[in-house]
Amino acid sequence: MKLAIIGSGNIGKSIGAWASSIGYEVIFSAKHEQKAQEAAKAAGNKAKSASVQEAVEDADIVLL
């Protein structure tokens, strides 16, 4: 299951890390690409960052 998280603040990072830990493929996106990359790195488990368009195109679930 692919989860796109738009926004890489405290809530997005927390949910993304949790979802990644239970097996979701997590894709972070943010206004500033560096923030999305940092969130993906912190989440681990193959989480990645992408543009908003790329993230939502492939996602089964989108969290705003």
Secondary structure, 3 states (H helix, E strand, C coil): CEEEEECCCHHHHHHHHHHHHCCCEEEEECCCHHHHHHHHHHHCCCCEECCHHHHHHHCCEEEC
